[in-house]
């Protein structure tokens, strides 16, 4: 069961990163460091041009923490006490991304929203695969 779960988590991260990056190309919002007012405030604008909506950091952290919280509620992660702390870490990282001029606050909120939705959508797949009978059980 643990090997299946680890494999699914790898797929979870890869698919989540793909979705999050595709959302960036759909919304096409440049980072705040590239906005005109940033230069008016004395910013050096040394960042490479890139897209910011939604925040991948927020998407990944909130998706992972939501998934772990939901798995824990279903009884898969008995004794694991860190998912809520991981959600708090997502908030701290999100705030730091805003303070570093890498994201607008709405980018973080969108990362939280889309990451949470992604985790909720992915949960049935994990529970189905983890509960699937082994091939040797059918023989």
Secondary structure, 3 states (H helix, E strand, C coil): CHHHHHHHHHHHHHHHHHHHHHHHHHHCCECHHHCHHHHHCCCCCCCCCCECCCCHHHHHHHHHHHHHHHHHHCCCCCCCCCHHHHHHHHHHHHHHHHHCCCCCHHHHHHHHHHHHHHHHHHHHHHHHHHHCCCHHHHC
